[in-house]
Amino acid sequence: MATYKVRVATGTDLLSGTLDCISLTIVGTQGESQKQRLNHFGRDFATGAVDDYTVQCQQDLGDLIIIHLYKERSFFPKDPWYCNYVQICAPNGCVYHFPAYQWMDGYETLALREATAKTTADDSLPILLQHRQEEIRAKQELYHWREFVPGLPNYVHIPSYHPPVRRCRNPNRPEWNGYVPGFPILINIKATKFLNLNLRFSFLKTASFFFRLAPMSLALKVRGLLDCKRSWKRLKDIRNIFPATKTVVSEYVADHWMEDTFFGYQYLNGINPNVIRRCRCIPDKFPVTDDMVAPFLGEGTCLQAELEKGNIYLADYRILDGIPTVELNGQQQYHCAPICLLHLDSQGHMMPIAIQLSQTPGPDCPIFLPSDSEWDWLQAKTWVRYAEFYCHEAIAHLLETHLIGEAFCLALLRHLPMCHPLYKLLIPHTRFTVQINSIGRALLLNEGGLSARAMGLGLKGFAEVMVRALSELTYDSLCVPNDFVERGVQDVPGYYFRDDSLAVWDAMERYVTEIITYYYPSDAAVEGDPELQCWVQEIFKECLLGRQSSGFPTCLRTVPELIRYVTTIMYTCSAKHAAVNSGQLEFTSWMPNFPPSMRRPPMETKGLSTQQTFLDTLPDVKTTCIVLLVLWTLSREPDDKRPLGHFPDIHFVEDAPRRSMESFRHRLNQISHDIRKRNKCLCIPYNYLDPVLIENSISI
């Protein structure tokens, strides 16, 4: 007789436990155990429980390779179970780990491999090769690609998930499923149960997401803000929308938003810090002359000299040109695609020196300058900030993190089995991404949702911005060090976003290098991994839609290529999202700094702007509140956050990758220490890439 000690860990999330019967068989290189029910004749597999059992076998099974978990009917109704892992101690003292970290919903059988990471080339036993093939086949049958919008990355299609939008009988008074009158849309929490359980939020996270949003929206409704379609009477009233959510940064924004210094600062350390480029030659479509800007360049210099020194920068919003607008609350909205010229002055400040509100110069398109009247110049800058709203929300945030991250995640699930080292490396960076995107598509990007009710470009225009951006997206632009060099901003002083992102990128790259070189000793091992190559090909096809000009690889042939590819994915799905998401409310709660719509056309003549025309151009009260309410929700820290580098799920069991994980955490801790030390000396602390504040994945 051989005695095996079995430990089964159930998930800690609410409702992870089950009342169903769980049985087990153990497969080793020298035989297979009989099926045995795991039962203490009491409460087994409760939420958060770690239960120990004994399994008796007629003979020693040799090295353990696979276990089968059977979830079967009991006296109670069917009850889903989330299994963290199974751990087995053999008679010889060897401990084998079988990671699961997934739900068993119905009465089914789950086959789990021993946790040692292996590529196809490392598997020699037919039973293990068959297991990985069956696992991939089963996941490809479950997870299918679906077109979201033509020209955008495809996404996961789970036919049973249909987030419902319920409207009341009076179309002029949409309601949140009856819970929160006045807010435009509700995703019924019950609908999330139909989403494949292994892709959904934890119950706690799902509930907190909506129950956090409901009281705030109700409060705005009671105060009459969600029904008010008029202009703001006073700018200072905007500060009272969220009186309890003020921070050092949000207060600084509200106090300094009119200043040119702060306007330029946001290009470096705001929530969309990837826009500006060094300008060596003024484009023909932007006929700025030396006479126009010489007063703002300092003594003893001129525009040409500053261009040659590399002190002139350009923010060009051409990607927004020609997109039609919609009506909001019965009023036509207006749009433009501005161009902004900036100068890096002798104090290291990035200062705006010229703004044109169109891509086509002419008599009805003046170039606005800091010497113009106060309201002309402020309104011109506000039009630029309006353009920033769409370049941030549509491109930098939604497209380049959420949608691309979901495509990375789905390709990973469809082509890499759980035993694959790249699956183990990247799966922590996909946690909850599909679920938050499913909510986002229902809340933001559906007819009757946010885009249609609170953004001047409406749903089609918002999607068009993303389609245009994806058609121009390149692999190099997602590779952080390359992007800074390509934009010519690698030496701009006070660019804390750049400094922190490069530090985090370097820590990630070193971690990825250690893991990959452990499992891929040669270029031939990379090129000869069919699962890896299928994964890469599917990302190119379904995320980049097969566009060769993107520069995304269709295959990987060398170890350095694989390291760069995996680092890019890991950074995009964690740090990049933190940089563009975490500060949303701080920089947008003062709405004039980030308006989502404009109710008067761009100025065609100088000298006509006043405070009243400025107020009449900004979004009305209702539009402001709807947008800020959603951004407030999306900026809240996750309730079950897993900071970058913290991997509580045990996927890697070998000593080498475990040591690499620990070294990664130490490097991140040092980066965090350096950032906090620097921030003590700054008027505006830059925290968004502090590793302790970065989520491992896109989960909000």
Disulfide bonds with the S-S distance in Angstrom:
none
